[in-house]
């Protein structure tokens, strides 16, 4: 009885958030950034739940962003079509890559995805069609929606943009919650714990691994498609190895295979640097130290530790 | 002809330093099961130690190399004891820990020395050896000679001494090694320190040839990953051959393709993982 109430209050406050913070661009920006990271983290969390560590996840965000921007700016597509294409292209790429590489486990898979990310970046740096190392500037905001007589919305406004991001991330998080709680979530966990046993129980582990990998990449591609018009500028250096690492840190801090892991992780990743902004050049040092402290004292991640405690209490 | 020799010498110098970095990474991985992403920052540390020793303290460059090895080795001991020991065998958390350490070291270096690229001259600057008509800078000759010397001594240490045998035993199975009375904690302390010292030496050797900055450690670690996969994870001779091979491939591709040449290494890496994951010299 209590939980649905808290949940609906949270949800409602997310929707009225722009009016609470008085459309202050700093708070709005932080929130949009938080939502981006939460969805990306949730996707990677699904992959990591199966025991595969991808350190090239930002590459899919990159593919999505470049697909969307190329279609919109060079071929005059509507943003919404381009956005769907961004998700599909990065999904297809992930399917191809996953088919070939997901049978590999452990360190080698991590190095493979890392190499994939580097190759994508190097190709974009060297191909002038995609803007080369300078990237693409002046990306237009999403095409306005105009239904005559009903409503028209343009997205030059940050508040309107916030609502697209919010609705999209709520959809993604609902899927994530549903998946993690369902049978599929249990199967994904079982693959990382004992893949041979899972296989002996008749589970096609390749299918599940591929499913998690492709779903996460579709989300990453679509977030990339939103990222580009939001920042109006992308370059191959916007999506590097360091971004992929951020997503991993997010999940380790939040907790792999947990429901609220991506939320806590994104809070950590966005919150710590913002809180310690005043420390200027010490900011990243504080960030690194707090990361090491989290690893030492909450090795299962924040959400993982909470879940463990709750389970102990109920027993 | 001259160009070929020049290319070959460049390939050898680069290749040998890749080998030093890769060897440290592979030793740490086989003993502790952790991919150490902070390895590049240890390399950077080695470069800065030599820079400070030569430019501020005015100590001889060769002595500076020794100091760099000792300092990075000591840092290795501290990092293993304080940070990494607890995460032995934990791949994911160990990796994230090393990333945290890497961010920490990089920013501390940034705070102390700033982000500029600094260069300094070693006493061998300007001297060169002529070989088959091509002139080879003395700095490179020295870097090659010292790397080879270091590699041979590490190889001898691991293959021929009692402690080296213990290290190999722990790499094969730490539990069985512990049953034979080998102290795993001491072995992992030693291996981590050796690994760091190798990276520190590589950084110190390349510091006068290139430049020194807090970001200098990124590239060597990337290359070291390729070298390790090429040679076979955990194999010493594999790291050696892999490093030289990558040095050659890199120099040729960079010469003909420009910056796009860096891709070749990664494509080779992917092909190796897919079709020959045990590498050239590893075993399944």
Interface residues (C-beta under 8 A of the other chain):
Chain A: X48 X53 X100 X101 X104 X106 X107 X108 X110 X111 X112 X114 X115 X116 X118 X119 X122 X123 X125 X126 X245 X248 X249 X252 X256 X281 X282 X284 X285 X287 X288 X289 X291 X292 X295 X296 X299
Chain B: X29 X35 X83 X86 X87 X91 X92 X93 X95 X96 X97 X99 X100 X101 X103 X104 X107 X108 X110 X111 X222 X225 X229 X233 X259 X260 X262 X263 X266 X267 X269 X270 X273 X274 X277
